[in-house]
């Protein structure tokens, strides 16, 4: 297959590229050295079952001459035809994180330019200069936006400032942030196996990219970068408990992302000794003044408000005797309060009489 191009120009200068597909025959017919024929392709691409042939119905040996087996498609691109004096050329293939981004401010007939300035979303990316190219070594999603350039045409150009139309640049995500998963569970007992898996995915266009994975626990690396997305713990112990996270990165280190933290808990083995049940603690409340039965294990401190000596609990009713004593004390406090009130009133009256007598003076004796 061969590709050809045709360029035409008028004033104002239009730019038009036309792509022609020609088919060259390995064994051409005697009457012609080459043929321009439309090809019809069948079958999946890049397989031995695929093939292309001309649209005409052919018989005999000529049909073999026009067949092409195991064809492969190229990557498609979008062709933009512009009639401007100044254009901004960008990448023709999908752009992903970590890819280099190259932009070129191109003038009609490659006229020389000066004071070239590149913009993203209306903001200048640097001072004016002579360079027509703008590049980013490893693009990020934040580099997406609307780009354009401006420049002054030098001789033999018109010598005025020109501005290119805006070009949309989209940087796609190479892979999402990984997720760390534990199998069979993030909560397990001592002695059980544990597998931590750092899970993410690549787009079909970049399925050939190789990612490296690393694992961290409580802020420290437990395994450096490797091709395996799994971390194996054959026998878990309590020392394996902690906060884990993982990181996925490209081989060149241009793109790396880490997962959220995952808490792993390891419980000790269950006790094989069952507590004795032949002498259970008494469930009935003890009479006031009766000492409680001594429990088998170290008992909690006794509560003076507990109803039963065997099961102290804040939800049990208080001791009736203590409740009666508190009621009597409260009644006495109320009586004292009432008595104090009467004394205050009597003192107030006595104070008033004393003031009145003081004003009248001492009474005369007869």
DOLUM-191318 format. One record per residue (C-alpha): x, y, z; chain; residue number from 1. Coordinates in steps of 0.02 Angstrom, whole numbers, m for minus. Example, Ala and Ser with C-alpha at 12.3 -4.5 7.8 and 13.67 -1.06 7.14 Angstrom:
<atoms>
+--------+--------+--------+--------+-----+
:      u :      v :      w : cadena : num :
+--------+--------+--------+--------+-----+
:    615 :   m225 :    390 :      A :   1 :
:    684 :    m53 :    357 :      A :   2 :
+--------+--------+--------+--------+-----+
</atoms>
This chain:
<atoms>
+--------+--------+--------+--------+-----+
:      u :      v :      w : cadena : num :
+--------+--------+--------+--------+-----+
:      0 :      0 :      0 :      A :   1 :
:     65 :    175 :    m39 :      A :   2 :
:      7 :    346 :     20 :      A :   3 :
:     15 :    501 :    m85 :      A :   4 :
:    m24 :    685 :    m52 :      A :   5 :
:    m84 :    834 :   m152 :      A :   6 :
:    m64 :   1017 :    m99 :      A :   7 :
:   m158 :   1160 :   m178 :      A :   8 :
:   m148 :   1348 :   m142 :      A :   9 :
:   m245 :   1508 :   m177 :      A :  10 :
:   m246 :   1684 :   m108 :      A :  11 :
:   m289 :   1695 :     37 :      A :  12 :
:   m186 :   1537 :     54 :      A :  13 :
:   m292 :   1382 :     86 :      A :  14 :
:   m207 :   1221 :    142 :      A :  15 :
:   m286 :   1058 :     84 :      A :  16 :
:   m210 :    884 :    102 :      A :  17 :
:   m286 :    740 :      4 :      A :  18 :
:   m238 :    561 :     45 :      A :  19 :
:   m245 :    433 :    m95 :      A :  20 :
:   m232 :    245 :    m69 :      A :  21 :
:   m153 :    147 :   m212 :      A :  22 :
:   m139 :    m41 :   m231 :      A :  23 :
:     16 :   m111 :   m314 :      A :  24 :
:      1 :   m286 :   m384 :      A :  25 :
:    134 :   m417 :   m359 :      A :  26 :
:     89 :   m492 :   m528 :      A :  27 :
:      9 :   m352 :   m632 :      A :  28 :
:    m97 :   m388 :   m783 :      A :  29 :
:     m8 :   m374 :   m950 :      A :  30 :
:   m110 :   m222 :  m1000 :      A :  31 :
:    m60 :   m113 :   m853 :      A :  32 :
:     85 :    m90 :   m733 :      A :  33 :
:    m21 :    m31 :   m587 :      A :  34 :
:   m203 :    m17 :   m540 :      A :  35 :
:   m306 :     96 :   m427 :      A :  36 :
:   m442 :    m16 :   m360 :      A :  37 :
:   m555 :     m2 :   m205 :      A :  38 :
:   m521 :   m145 :    m87 :      A :  39 :
:   m652 :   m235 :     18 :      A :  40 :
:   m585 :   m314 :    177 :      A :  41 :
:   m665 :   m454 :    276 :      A :  42 :
:   m627 :   m541 :    439 :      A :  43 :
:   m549 :   m477 :    600 :      A :  44 :
:   m397 :   m366 :    586 :      A :  45 :
:   m222 :   m435 :    614 :      A :  46 :
:   m273 :   m618 :    593 :      A :  47 :
:   m238 :   m751 :    464 :      A :  48 :
:   m423 :   m763 :    424 :      A :  49 :
:   m430 :   m582 :    365 :      A :  50 :
:   m410 :   m531 :    185 :      A :  51 :
:   m443 :   m393 :     59 :      A :  52 :
:   m496 :   m403 :   m124 :      A :  53 :
:   m563 :   m288 :   m258 :      A :  54 :
:   m746 :   m244 :   m267 :      A :  55 :
:   m764 :   m321 :   m441 :      A :  56 :
:   m808 :   m502 :   m462 :      A :  57 :
:   m647 :   m588 :   m517 :      A :  58 :
:   m620 :   m763 :   m577 :      A :  59 :
:   m466 :   m863 :   m623 :      A :  60 :
:   m289 :   m821 :   m577 :      A :  61 :
:   m318 :   m632 :   m571 :      A :  62 :
:   m416 :   m650 :   m408 :      A :  63 :
:   m258 :   m708 :   m320 :      A :  64 :
:   m163 :   m557 :   m386 :      A :  65 :
:   m282 :   m436 :   m298 :      A :  66 :
:   m290 :   m522 :   m129 :      A :  67 :
:   m194 :   m464 :     25 :      A :  68 :
:   m194 :   m581 :    175 :      A :  69 :
:   m177 :   m538 :    359 :      A :  70 :
:   m199 :   m350 :    342 :      A :  71 :
:   m166 :   m235 :    492 :      A :  72 :
:   m252 :    m69 :    527 :      A :  73 :
:   m151 :     84 :    572 :      A :  74 :
:   m199 :    200 :    713 :      A :  75 :
:   m334 :    323 :    653 :      A :  76 :
:   m307 :    510 :    660 :      A :  77 :
:   m418 :    662 :    636 :      A :  78 :
:   m375 :    774 :    489 :      A :  79 :
:   m413 :    961 :    510 :      A :  80 :
:   m409 :   1076 :    357 :      A :  81 :
:   m369 :   1258 :    402 :      A :  82 :
:   m371 :   1418 :    297 :      A :  83 :
:   m279 :   1524 :    426 :      A :  84 :
:   m110 :   1608 :    408 :      A :  85 :
:    m57 :   1535 :    576 :      A :  86 :
:   m107 :   1367 :    649 :      A :  87 :
:    m61 :   1269 :    805 :      A :  88 :
:    m13 :   1089 :    770 :      A :  89 :
:    m42 :    960 :    908 :      A :  90 :
:    m34 :    772 :    935 :      A :  91 :
:   m130 :    666 :    810 :      A :  92 :
:   m152 :    517 :    927 :      A :  93 :
:   m238 :    502 :   1097 :      A :  94 :
:   m132 :    577 :   1235 :      A :  95 :
:   m114 :    488 :   1403 :      A :  96 :
:    m31 :    532 :   1567 :      A :  97 :
:    158 :    520 :   1552 :      A :  98 :
:    160 :    547 :   1363 :      A :  99 :
:    263 :    691 :   1293 :      A : 100 :
:    160 :    837 :   1231 :      A : 101 :
:    229 :    935 :   1082 :      A : 102 :
:    145 :   1087 :   1004 :      A : 103 :
:    207 :   1186 :    852 :      A : 104 :
:    155 :   1359 :    796 :      A : 105 :
:    157 :   1342 :    606 :      A : 106 :
:    148 :   1486 :    480 :      A : 107 :
:     87 :   1481 :    302 :      A : 108 :
:    226 :   1423 :    185 :      A : 109 :
:    338 :   1410 :    338 :      A : 110 :
:    365 :   1598 :    346 :      A : 111 :
:    486 :   1649 :    485 :      A : 112 :
:    406 :   1704 :    648 :      A : 113 :
:    459 :   1808 :    796 :      A : 114 :
:    385 :   1844 :    968 :      A : 115 :
:    300 :   1674 :    973 :      A : 116 :
:    189 :   1652 :   1127 :      A : 117 :
:     94 :   1497 :   1182 :      A : 118 :
:    m65 :   1504 :   1285 :      A : 119 :
:   m170 :   1381 :   1385 :      A : 120 :
:   m347 :   1431 :   1431 :      A : 121 :
:   m304 :   1611 :   1389 :      A : 122 :
:   m148 :   1623 :   1500 :      A : 123 :
:     25 :   1640 :   1426 :      A : 124 :
:    141 :   1494 :   1460 :      A : 125 :
:    297 :   1602 :   1450 :      A : 126 :
:    368 :   1762 :   1377 :      A : 127 :
:    372 :   1790 :   1188 :      A : 128 :
:    521 :   1713 :   1101 :      A : 129 :
:    587 :   1643 :    937 :      A : 130 :
:    545 :   1460 :    971 :      A : 131 :
:    399 :   1389 :    875 :      A : 132 :
:    385 :   1231 :    981 :      A : 133 :
:    315 :   1206 :   1154 :      A : 134 :
:    339 :   1038 :   1240 :      A : 135 :
:    301 :    948 :   1403 :      A : 136 :
:    408 :    795 :   1440 :      A : 137 :
:    273 :    702 :   1537 :      A : 138 :
:     96 :    766 :   1522 :      A : 139 :
:    m25 :    766 :   1668 :      A : 140 :
:   m214 :    779 :   1671 :      A : 141 :
:   m193 :    957 :   1732 :      A : 142 :
:   m110 :    998 :   1565 :      A : 143 :
:   m276 :    975 :   1474 :      A : 144 :
:   m354 :   1133 :   1406 :      A : 145 :
:   m375 :   1250 :   1258 :      A : 146 :
:   m208 :   1298 :   1181 :      A : 147 :
:   m167 :   1429 :   1050 :      A : 148 :
:    m17 :   1530 :    994 :      A : 149 :
:     20 :   1703 :    928 :      A : 150 :
:    169 :   1769 :    830 :      A : 151 :
:    231 :   1911 :    720 :      A : 152 :
:    266 :   1869 :    537 :      A : 153 :
:    436 :   1919 :    475 :      A : 154 :
:    488 :   1951 :    294 :      A : 155 :
:    428 :   1891 :    171 :      A : 156 :
:    271 :   1882 :    280 :      A : 157 :
:    149 :   2025 :    307 :      A : 158 :
:    246 :   2085 :    460 :      A : 159 :
:     96 :   2090 :    575 :      A : 160 :
:     38 :   1992 :    728 :      A : 161 :
:    m59 :   1833 :    695 :      A : 162 :
:   m157 :   1722 :    814 :      A : 163 :
:   m195 :   1538 :    785 :      A : 164 :
:   m362 :   1457 :    821 :      A : 165 :
:   m384 :   1364 :    984 :      A : 166 :
:   m335 :   1180 :    994 :      A : 167 :
:   m413 :   1067 :   1125 :      A : 168 :
:   m286 :    953 :   1211 :      A : 169 :
:   m354 :    814 :   1321 :      A : 170 :
:   m237 :    711 :   1429 :      A : 171 :
:   m323 :    547 :   1471 :      A : 172 :
:   m295 :    447 :   1629 :      A : 173 :
:   m168 :    308 :   1602 :      A : 174 :
:   m238 :    205 :   1745 :      A : 175 :
:   m349 :    243 :   1896 :      A : 176 :
:   m283 :    248 :   2073 :      A : 177 :
:   m261 :     68 :   2132 :      A : 178 :
:   m369 :    m14 :   2264 :      A : 179 :
:   m290 :   m128 :   2394 :      A : 180 :
:   m394 :   m282 :   2435 :      A : 181 :
:   m363 :   m420 :   2563 :      A : 182 :
:   m406 :   m604 :   2538 :      A : 183 :
:   m489 :   m693 :   2619 :      A : 184 :
:   m524 :   m543 :   2732 :      A : 185 :
:   m442 :   m393 :   2815 :      A : 186 :
:   m488 :   m468 :   2985 :      A : 187 :
:   m413 :   m638 :   3018 :      A : 188 :
:   m338 :   m748 :   3155 :      A : 189 :
:   m158 :   m791 :   3186 :      A : 190 :
:    m94 :   m929 :   3075 :      A : 191 :
:   m212 :   m893 :   2930 :      A : 192 :
:   m141 :   m845 :   2758 :      A : 193 :
:   m160 :   m668 :   2693 :      A : 194 :
:   m149 :   m602 :   2514 :      A : 195 :
:   m146 :   m416 :   2477 :      A : 196 :
:   m188 :   m370 :   2296 :      A : 197 :
:   m154 :   m200 :   2218 :      A : 198 :
:   m289 :   m184 :   2084 :      A : 199 :
:   m296 :    m60 :   1939 :      A : 200 :
:   m317 :    m69 :   1750 :      A : 201 :
:   m241 :      1 :   1590 :      A : 202 :
:   m339 :     65 :   1439 :      A : 203 :
:   m343 :    m47 :   1285 :      A : 204 :
:   m235 :     77 :   1189 :      A : 205 :
:    m96 :     57 :   1318 :      A : 206 :
:   m116 :   m124 :   1366 :      A : 207 :
:     69 :   m154 :   1328 :      A : 208 :
:    126 :    m35 :   1466 :      A : 209 :
:    202 :   m128 :   1612 :      A : 210 :
:    163 :    m69 :   1788 :      A : 211 :
:    268 :    m97 :   1944 :      A : 212 :
:    190 :   m119 :   2116 :      A : 213 :
:    256 :    m82 :   2290 :      A : 214 :
:    178 :   m108 :   2462 :      A : 215 :
:    188 :     m7 :   2623 :      A : 216 :
:    137 :    m37 :   2805 :      A : 217 :
:    121 :    101 :   2934 :      A : 218 :
:    219 :    219 :   2821 :      A : 219 :
:    364 :     98 :   2789 :      A : 220 :
:    400 :     m3 :   2632 :      A : 221 :
:    375 :   m190 :   2653 :      A : 222 :
:    411 :   m230 :   2470 :      A : 223 :
:    493 :   m124 :   2336 :      A : 224 :
:    433 :   m105 :   2158 :      A : 225 :
:    400 :   m269 :   2070 :      A : 226 :
:    296 :   m338 :   1928 :      A : 227 :
:    181 :   m440 :   2042 :      A : 228 :
:     26 :   m346 :   2103 :      A : 229 :
:      9 :   m463 :   2254 :      A : 230 :
:     93 :   m475 :   2424 :      A : 231 :
:     85 :   m647 :   2503 :      A : 232 :
:     87 :   m679 :   2692 :      A : 233 :
:     84 :   m869 :   2714 :      A : 234 :
:     58 :   m866 :   2904 :      A : 235 :
:    m15 :   m708 :   2979 :      A : 236 :
:     41 :   m651 :   3152 :      A : 237 :
:     m9 :   m507 :   3262 :      A : 238 :
:    144 :   m414 :   3199 :      A : 239 :
:     66 :   m411 :   3026 :      A : 240 :
:    m79 :   m304 :   3087 :      A : 241 :
:    m73 :   m122 :   3033 :      A : 242 :
:   m118 :      6 :   2903 :      A : 243 :
:    m70 :    m48 :   2725 :      A : 244 :
:    m70 :     41 :   2558 :      A : 245 :
:      6 :      5 :   2387 :      A : 246 :
:     76 :    104 :   2241 :      A : 247 :
:     67 :     72 :   2053 :      A : 248 :
:    194 :    157 :   1939 :      A : 249 :
:    257 :    149 :   1762 :      A : 250 :
:    431 :     80 :   1731 :      A : 251 :
:    501 :    253 :   1692 :      A : 252 :
:    423 :    322 :   1851 :      A : 253 :
:    331 :    461 :   1758 :      A : 254 :
:    159 :    407 :   1821 :      A : 255 :
:    129 :    338 :   1995 :      A : 256 :
:    m27 :    325 :   2103 :      A : 257 :
:    m61 :    251 :   2275 :      A : 258 :
:   m213 :    168 :   2349 :      A : 259 :
:   m315 :    218 :   2501 :      A : 260 :
:   m261 :    140 :   2665 :      A : 261 :
:   m325 :    m31 :   2718 :      A : 262 :
:   m328 :    m82 :   2902 :      A : 263 :
:   m278 :   m262 :   2931 :      A : 264 :
:   m321 :   m339 :   3101 :      A : 265 :
:   m250 :   m504 :   3163 :      A : 266 :
:   m334 :   m583 :   3315 :      A : 267 :
:   m250 :   m703 :   3433 :      A : 268 :
:   m299 :   m888 :   3434 :      A : 269 :
:   m458 :   m931 :   3531 :      A : 270 :
:   m428 :  m1004 :   3706 :      A : 271 :
:   m447 :  m1194 :   3719 :      A : 272 :
:   m485 :  m1190 :   3908 :      A : 273 :
:   m670 :  m1169 :   3944 :      A : 274 :
:   m720 :  m1077 :   4105 :      A : 275 :
:   m790 :  m1192 :   4240 :      A : 276 :
:   m979 :  m1206 :   4246 :      A : 277 :
:  m1004 :  m1324 :   4395 :      A : 278 :
:  m1010 :  m1180 :   4521 :      A : 279 :
:  m1090 :  m1033 :   4433 :      A : 280 :
:  m1097 :   m866 :   4519 :      A : 281 :
:  m1260 :   m837 :   4615 :      A : 282 :
:  m1389 :   m741 :   4517 :      A : 283 :
:  m1499 :   m696 :   4667 :      A : 284 :
:  m1468 :   m537 :   4764 :      A : 285 :
:  m1389 :   m551 :   4935 :      A : 286 :
:  m1475 :   m489 :   5091 :      A : 287 :
:  m1412 :   m326 :   5164 :      A : 288 :
:  m1255 :   m356 :   5263 :      A : 289 :
:  m1224 :   m529 :   5192 :      A : 290 :
:  m1050 :   m544 :   5113 :      A : 291 :
:  m1049 :   m591 :   4930 :      A : 292 :
:   m983 :   m760 :   4872 :      A : 293 :
:   m801 :   m751 :   4818 :      A : 294 :
:   m787 :   m772 :   4629 :      A : 295 :
:   m661 :   m888 :   4547 :      A : 296 :
:   m566 :   m754 :   4453 :      A : 297 :
:   m507 :   m583 :   4506 :      A : 298 :
:   m671 :   m494 :   4544 :      A : 299 :
:   m710 :   m316 :   4495 :      A : 300 :
:   m722 :   m190 :   4637 :      A : 301 :
:   m891 :   m209 :   4726 :      A : 302 :
:  m1020 :    m76 :   4695 :      A : 303 :
:  m1113 :    m11 :   4849 :      A : 304 :
:  m1268 :     15 :   4742 :      A : 305 :
:  m1274 :   m159 :   4666 :      A : 306 :
:  m1423 :   m265 :   4708 :      A : 307 :
:  m1333 :   m433 :   4689 :      A : 308 :
:  m1160 :   m469 :   4752 :      A : 309 :
:  m1127 :   m593 :   4610 :      A : 310 :
:  m1174 :   m479 :   4464 :      A : 311 :
:  m1135 :   m297 :   4502 :      A : 312 :
:  m1212 :   m186 :   4369 :      A : 313 :
:  m1264 :     m5 :   4358 :      A : 314 :
:  m1431 :    m62 :   4288 :      A : 315 :
:  m1483 :   m154 :   4448 :      A : 316 :
:  m1597 :    m71 :   4580 :      A : 317 :
:  m1510 :     11 :   4731 :      A : 318 :
:  m1510 :    m68 :   4907 :      A : 319 :
:  m1684 :    m39 :   4989 :      A : 320 :
:  m1606 :      0 :   5159 :      A : 321 :
:  m1489 :    129 :   5085 :      A : 322 :
:  m1632 :    201 :   4984 :      A : 323 :
:  m1734 :    224 :   5145 :      A : 324 :
:  m1589 :    309 :   5232 :      A : 325 :
:  m1567 :    429 :   5088 :      A : 326 :
:  m1754 :    470 :   5094 :      A : 327 :
:  m1746 :    508 :   5281 :      A : 328 :
:  m1594 :    618 :   5257 :      A : 329 :
:  m1680 :    713 :   5117 :      A : 330 :
:  m1834 :    741 :   5228 :      A : 331 :
:  m1725 :    808 :   5368 :      A : 332 :
:  m1639 :    927 :   5248 :      A : 333 :
:  m1809 :    992 :   5192 :      A : 334 :
:  m1861 :   1020 :   5374 :      A : 335 :
:  m1701 :   1114 :   5410 :      A : 336 :
:  m1730 :   1222 :   5257 :      A : 337 :
:  m1907 :   1266 :   5317 :      A : 338 :
:  m1843 :   1306 :   5492 :      A : 339 :
:  m1709 :   1420 :   5421 :      A : 340 :
:  m1844 :   1509 :   5322 :      A : 341 :
:  m1945 :   1544 :   5480 :      A : 342 :
:  m1790 :   1608 :   5570 :      A : 343 :
:  m1753 :   1728 :   5428 :      A : 344 :
:  m1930 :   1800 :   5439 :      A : 345 :
:  m1921 :   1820 :   5628 :      A : 346 :
:  m1751 :   1906 :   5616 :      A : 347 :
:  m1821 :   2025 :   5486 :      A : 348 :
:  m1969 :   2073 :   5601 :      A : 349 :
:  m1855 :   2095 :   5751 :      A : 350 :
:  m1739 :   2206 :   5651 :      A : 351 :
:  m1886 :   2316 :   5601 :      A : 352 :
:  m1944 :   2338 :   5782 :      A : 353 :
:  m1768 :   2383 :   5838 :      A : 354 :
:  m1755 :   2520 :   5707 :      A : 355 :
:  m1925 :   2592 :   5761 :      A : 356 :
:  m1877 :   2598 :   5943 :      A : 357 :
:  m1714 :   2682 :   5902 :      A : 358 :
:  m1803 :   2824 :   5815 :      A : 359 :
:  m1929 :   2857 :   5957 :      A : 360 :
:  m1795 :   2862 :   6091 :      A : 361 :
:  m1801 :   2785 :   6263 :      A : 362 :
:  m1976 :   2785 :   6346 :      A : 363 :
:  m2003 :   2905 :   6491 :      A : 364 :
:  m2034 :   2831 :   6663 :      A : 365 :
:  m2181 :   2897 :   6764 :      A : 366 :
+--------+--------+--------+--------+-----+
</atoms>
